[in-house]
Amino acid sequence: MSDFPGHRPPPAAPAALTPVIFDLDGTLVDSEPNYYEAGRRLLAGYGVTDFGWEHHARFIGIGTRETLEILSREFALDAPVEELLAAKNRLYLELARTHTEVFPQMREFVARLHAAGHPMAVASGSSRAAIEAVLAGTGLDALLTTAVSAEEVARGKPEPDVFLEAARRMGVPPGTCVVLEDAPPGAVAAHRAGMRCMAVPYLADTADDPAFARAALLFRGGQAEFTAAAAYDWLGRSARS
């Protein structure tokens, strides 16, 4: 019973309707080119002119704040992290509002889950403003109405906080959730949250990362291999097992 009169806990989802939590960047949408360009422009403003894609790739799956804390130390940037964060978010939003591509099979998977009534959420290292801009700009906001930013929890990935908060907001036990992730830090966060992970590596050379070895389902070929039908069929089989 609740300790608060009149308070009723949210109903748990039926066993067959597995709750699904999506990472955003690199999983639902191909936003990494926009994040790279925003970072490149930001650093260029501080005199760093040799920031290439290979530098950016190190931070895929890590929250924006954590990324900027590391870059600030590496390049000895003379600015508070809060200032860098605000500037990068501003640059990113300008790019994201212009164009962000949804992976077609991910859009189809979200549509299938929504039609069947699965609880769904987005849990991302991006800012709240960035999440809202991308979901609204791609039309996914009509289907994915629960979202958690790393800004809203104590720790970003690879810690489990964003996933645990997403489960709390959906009103479901963490252990019933399946997480879709493209990067090793997110897969680690899912494991630490006690959730199964469906891994769709954004970078092909990360498919053998130990973090993905614990994934319940791994699409080694990334988005080129992922299909909504295969993911949905697996979800149904795993719910019955």
C-alpha positions in Angstrom: 0.0 0.0 0.0 1.1 3.6 -0.6 2.2 5.8 2.3 0.2 8.6 0.8 -3.6 8.6 1.0 -5.2 8.7 -2.4 -2.0 8.1 -4.2 -2.0 5.2 -6.7 1.2 4.0 -8.4 1.2 3.9 -12.2 0.0 0.6 -13.7 2.7 -1.7 -14.8 2.7 -2.7 -18.5 1.4 -6.1 -19.5 4.1 -8.7 -19.7 3.8 -9.0 -23.5 4.1 -5.2 -24.0 7.8 -4.9 -23.2 8.8 -1.3 -22.4 11.4 0.0 -24.9 13.8 2.9 -24.2 15.6 4.5 -27.2 18.9 6.3 -27.2 18.5 9.2 -29.6 21.7 10.2 -31.3 23.1 7.5 -33.6 20.3 5.1 -32.7 17.0 6.8 -33.7 18.5 9.6 -35.7 21.8 10.2 -37.5 22.7 13.3 -35.6 26.4 12.7 -35.1 27.4 14.7 -38.2 25.6 17.7 -36.7 27.2 17.2 -33.3 30.6 16.9 -35.0 30.1 20.1 -37.0 28.8 22.0 -33.9 31.9 20.9 -31.9 34.3 21.8 -34.8 32.8 25.3 -35.0 32.9 25.7 -31.3 36.6 24.7 -31.0 37.5 26.8 -34.0 36.3 29.8 -32.1 38.9 29.1 -29.5 41.7 28.6 -31.9 41.5 24.8 -32.3 41.6 24.2 -36.0 42.5 20.6 -36.3 39.5 18.9 -34.7 38.6 16.1 -37.1 36.0 13.4 -37.2 38.4 10.9 -35.6 38.6 13.2 -32.5 34.8 13.4 -32.4 34.3 9.7 -32.8 35.9 9.1 -29.4 33.0 10.7 -27.7 30.1 9.0 -29.5 27.7 7.8 -26.8 29.0 10.1 -24.1 27.0 13.1 -22.9 27.7 16.6 -24.2 28.8 18.0 -20.8 31.2 15.1 -20.2 32.6 15.5 -23.7 33.2 19.2 -23.2 34.8 18.7 -19.8 37.4 16.4 -21.5 37.9 18.7 -24.5 38.3 21.7 -22.2 41.2 20.0 -20.4 42.8 18.6 -23.5 42.8 21.9 -25.4 43.1 24.1 -22.3 40.1 26.1 -23.3 39.8 29.4 -21.4 36.1 29.3 -20.7 33.8 27.7 -18.1 32.2 24.4 -19.1 28.7 26.0 -18.8 29.6 28.6 -21.4 31.0 25.9 -23.7 27.9 23.8 -23.2 25.5 26.7 -24.0 27.5 27.6 -27.1 27.7 24.1 -28.5 23.9 23.5 -27.8 23.2 26.8 -29.7 25.3 25.7 -32.7 23.9 22.2 -32.6 20.3 23.4 -32.5 20.9 25.6 -35.6 22.0 22.6 -37.5 19.4 20.1 -36.1 16.5 22.3 -36.9 17.7 22.5 -40.5 18.0 18.8 -41.0 18.2 15.6 -39.0 17.7 12.2 -40.6 15.7 9.5 -38.9 17.0 6.0 -39.7 14.1 4.5 -41.8 13.9 1.1 -40.1 14.0 2.8 -36.6 11.0 5.0 -37.6 9.2 1.8 -38.7 10.1 0.0 -35.4 8.8 3.0 -33.3 5.6 2.9 -35.4 5.1 -0.8 -34.8 5.7 -0.5 -31.1 3.3 2.4 -30.8 0.6 0.6 -32.7 0.9 -2.4 -30.4 0.8 -0.2 -27.3 4.3 -0.7 -25.9 5.5 1.9 -23.4 8.3 3.9 -25.0 10.8 6.6 -23.9 13.9 8.4 -25.2 16.9 8.6 -22.8 19.8 10.7 -24.2 23.0 12.4 -23.2 21.8 15.4 -25.2 20.3 18.5 -23.7 16.5 18.7 -23.2 16.3 21.5 -25.8 18.2 19.3 -28.4 16.0 16.3 -27.7 12.8 18.3 -28.1 14.1 20.0 -31.3 15.0 16.7 -32.9 11.8 14.8 -32.0 9.7 17.7 -33.1 11.6 18.3 -36.3 11.4 14.6 -37.3 7.8 14.1 -36.2 8.8 11.4 -33.7 7.4 13.5 -30.8 3.9 12.3 -31.7 5.0 8.7 -30.8 7.7 9.2 -28.2 6.2 11.4 -25.5 8.5 10.5 -22.7 12.1 11.8 -22.8 14.9 12.1 -20.3 18.0 14.2 -20.8 21.3 13.6 -19.0 20.8 17.2 -17.7 17.9 15.9 -15.6 19.8 13.2 -13.7 23.0 13.2 -11.5 25.2 11.2 -13.9 25.3 10.6 -17.6 26.1 7.4 -19.5 27.9 5.0 -18.8 26.1 5.4 -15.5 22.5 4.1 -15.5 20.7 7.2 -14.3 18.9 8.2 -17.5 17.5 4.7 -18.2 16.4 4.3 -14.6 14.6 7.7 -14.7 13.0 6.7 -18.0 11.6 3.5 -16.4 10.3 5.5 -13.5 8.5 8.0 -15.7 6.9 5.2 -17.7 5.9 3.5 -14.4 7.5 0.2 -15.2 10.2 -1.9 -13.4 13.7 -1.4 -14.8 14.2 -5.1 -15.3 11.3 -5.3 -17.8 12.8 -2.7 -20.2 14.8 -3.2 -23.4 17.2 -0.5 -24.4 18.3 0.3 -27.9 21.8 1.7 -28.1 24.5 2.4 -30.7 27.5 3.1 -28.5 29.4 1.1 -25.8 28.8 3.6 -23.0 25.1 3.3 -23.5 25.3 -0.5 -23.5 27.2 -0.4 -20.2 24.6 2.0 -18.8 21.8 -0.4 -19.8 23.6 -3.3 -18.2 24.1 -1.3 -15.0 20.4 -0.4 -15.0 19.5 -4.1 -15.1 18.0 -3.8 -18.6 18.4 -5.9 -21.7 20.2 -4.1 -24.5 19.5 -4.3 -28.3 22.7 -3.0 -29.7 23.0 -1.4 -33.2 26.6 -0.1 -33.4 26.9 3.3 -35.1 30.6 2.7 -35.7 31.4 -0.7 -37.3 34.7 -1.0 -35.5 32.9 -1.0 -32.1 30.9 -4.2 -32.8 33.5 -6.3 -30.9 33.6 -3.9 -27.9 33.2 -5.9 -24.6 30.2 -3.7 -23.8 28.2 -5.2 -26.7 29.2 -8.8 -25.7 26.5 -8.6 -23.0 23.8 -7.3 -25.4 20.7 -9.5 -25.6 20.6 -8.8 -29.3 23.4 -7.4 -31.4 23.1 -6.2 -35.0 26.8 -6.3 -35.8 26.3 -4.5 -39.1 24.6 -1.5 -37.4 21.8 0.3 -39.2 22.6 -1.5 -42.4 21.6 -4.8 -40.8 18.9 -3.6 -38.4 15.3 -4.2 -39.5 12.1 -3.3 -37.7 10.7 -6.8 -38.5 13.7 -8.6 -36.9 13.7 -6.4 -33.9 10.0 -6.7 -33.3 10.0 -10.5 -33.8 12.8 -10.8 -31.3 11.0 -8.6 -28.8 7.9 -10.8 -29.1 9.9 -14.0 -28.6 11.8 -12.7 -25.6 8.6 -11.6 -23.9 7.2 -15.1 -24.2 10.3 -16.9 -23.1 
